[in-house]
């Protein structure tokens, strides 16, 4: 570049020097004083501290990004980051998210079926309307934020696909009655495996069937069949309960009767053995003193025969010296007996 001495910006030009002096004076006037500089420094320090510290709530997980790239994740509590360079996201990892598939709530809070999502084909080629709810939590915040574009839509579509696959392997009778628990568990397991392959960072907490209905044209007949099956299951359960009650009771009574019979048998055997042993001992005594034993047996027998009669036993010698006495006064005081009793005493008919 050739130097032009007529250039107005040349340093030899007095106009340029004057302009520079004026600019320098204006800059000196704009510069803050010493106290103002201190305030500015304090404000800058506060801004830097505010930009460097952050707090993660107990139900959150902090995801720290540096120039858009995730560098680390932190748990609940206070933490530090590089100001103006790092940013933090706070996803709610403890929150239970809820999705409605096959229906939606209207403004009045009533369920409205979405046929495009609800109508499904069963394993025996019947059409049913399935409405269910999916509940999920965030298990990996980094994957949840950056691996899938729209997690909620992804979970909803994967849930619908999983339910269709499980319903396609299930008969309509099971889907309407006793197979609902298996359908829920099978859908939950299949949905979790799909989302794990997507690295969605989501944990499926539950899949709950809200309503399973047959086509409207045959809904009454299907309800009758379902009611009949439920009644059958109820009656079977009642019969099993009665069986479980009556059989143990009968077994207990049978055991009681057997034990009583065994006890009576042992008692009779013991009594028979005792009587046999007594007879053997009496026989030995009889062989040693026949008259004494015979008289004792006679007296014991008479005691048994005349157990309700007052008795006075006298030997033969004393009986010869005793005057016989007939207590007529007692007989007169006794009440007169009926003719049948008197005839019986006299031996009459």
QUIJOGI-V248670 format. One record per backbone hydrogen bond with DSSP energy under -1.0 kcal/mol. CO is the residue of the C=O (numbers start at 1). NH is the residue of the N-H. If there is no record, write none. Layout:
co=CO nh=NH
co=CO nh=NH
This chain:
co=4 nh=7
co=7 nh=10
co=10 nh=13
co=13 nh=17
co=14 nh=18
co=15 nh=19
co=16 nh=20
co=17 nh=21
co=18 nh=22
co=19 nh=23
co=20 nh=24
co=21 nh=25
co=22 nh=26
co=23 nh=27
co=24 nh=28
co=25 nh=29
co=26 nh=30
co=27 nh=31
co=33 nh=37
co=34 nh=38
co=35 nh=39
co=36 nh=40
co=37 nh=41
co=38 nh=42
co=39 nh=43
co=40 nh=44
co=41 nh=45
co=42 nh=46
co=43 nh=47
co=44 nh=48
co=45 nh=49
co=46 nh=50
co=47 nh=51
co=48 nh=52
co=49 nh=53
co=52 nh=81
co=54 nh=79
co=56 nh=77
co=57 nh=60
co=59 nh=94
co=62 nh=74
co=63 nh=89
co=64 nh=71
co=64 nh=72
co=65 nh=87
co=66 nh=69
co=69 nh=66
co=72 nh=64
co=74 nh=62
co=77 nh=56
co=79 nh=54
co=82 nh=85
co=82 nh=86
co=85 nh=67
co=87 nh=65
co=89 nh=63
co=91 nh=61
co=91 nh=93
co=97 nh=136
co=99 nh=134
co=101 nh=132
co=102 nh=114
co=104 nh=112
co=106 nh=109
co=110 nh=106
co=112 nh=104
co=114 nh=117
co=114 nh=118
co=115 nh=119
co=118 nh=130
co=120 nh=128
co=122 nh=125
co=126 nh=122
co=128 nh=120
co=129 nh=213
co=131 nh=210
co=131 nh=211
co=132 nh=101
co=133 nh=208
co=134 nh=99
co=135 nh=205
co=135 nh=206
co=136 nh=97
co=137 nh=203
co=140 nh=144
co=141 nh=145
co=142 nh=146
co=143 nh=147
co=150 nh=154
co=151 nh=155
co=152 nh=156
co=153 nh=157
co=154 nh=158
co=155 nh=159
co=156 nh=160
co=157 nh=161
co=158 nh=162
co=159 nh=163
co=160 nh=164
co=161 nh=165
co=162 nh=166
co=163 nh=167
co=164 nh=168
co=166 nh=169
co=167 nh=170
co=170 nh=123
co=171 nh=175
co=172 nh=176
co=173 nh=177
co=174 nh=179
co=179 nh=183
co=180 nh=184
co=181 nh=185
co=182 nh=186
co=183 nh=187
co=184 nh=188
co=185 nh=189
co=186 nh=190
co=187 nh=191
co=188 nh=192
co=189 nh=193
co=190 nh=194
co=191 nh=195
co=192 nh=196
co=193 nh=197
co=194 nh=198
co=195 nh=200
co=201 nh=139
co=201 nh=140
co=203 nh=137
co=206 nh=135
co=208 nh=133
co=211 nh=131
co=213 nh=129
co=215 nh=218
co=218 nh=222
co=219 nh=223
co=220 nh=224
co=221 nh=225
co=222 nh=226
co=223 nh=227
co=224 nh=228
co=225 nh=229
co=226 nh=230
co=227 nh=231
co=228 nh=232
co=229 nh=233
co=230 nh=234
co=231 nh=235
co=232 nh=236
co=233 nh=237
co=234 nh=238
co=235 nh=239
co=236 nh=240
co=237 nh=241
co=238 nh=242
co=239 nh=243
co=240 nh=244
co=241 nh=245
co=242 nh=246
co=243 nh=247
co=245 nh=249
co=246 nh=250
co=247 nh=251
co=248 nh=252
co=249 nh=253
co=250 nh=254
co=251 nh=255
co=252 nh=256
co=253 nh=257
co=254 nh=258
co=255 nh=259
co=256 nh=260
co=257 nh=261
co=258 nh=262
co=259 nh=263
co=260 nh=264
co=261 nh=265
co=262 nh=266
co=263 nh=267
co=264 nh=268
co=265 nh=269
co=266 nh=270
co=267 nh=271
co=268 nh=272
co=269 nh=273
co=270 nh=274
co=271 nh=275
co=272 nh=276
co=273 nh=277
co=274 nh=278
co=275 nh=279
co=276 nh=280
co=277 nh=281
co=278 nh=282
co=279 nh=283
co=280 nh=284
co=281 nh=285
co=282 nh=286
co=283 nh=287
co=284 nh=288
co=285 nh=289
co=289 nh=293
co=290 nh=294
co=291 nh=295
co=292 nh=296
co=293 nh=297
co=294 nh=298
co=295 nh=299
co=296 nh=300
co=297 nh=301
co=298 nh=302
co=299 nh=303
co=300 nh=304
co=301 nh=305
co=302 nh=306
co=306 nh=309
co=315 nh=319
co=316 nh=320
co=326 nh=328
co=327 nh=331
co=328 nh=332
co=329 nh=333
co=330 nh=334
co=338 nh=342
co=339 nh=343
co=340 nh=344
co=341 nh=345
co=342 nh=346
co=343 nh=348
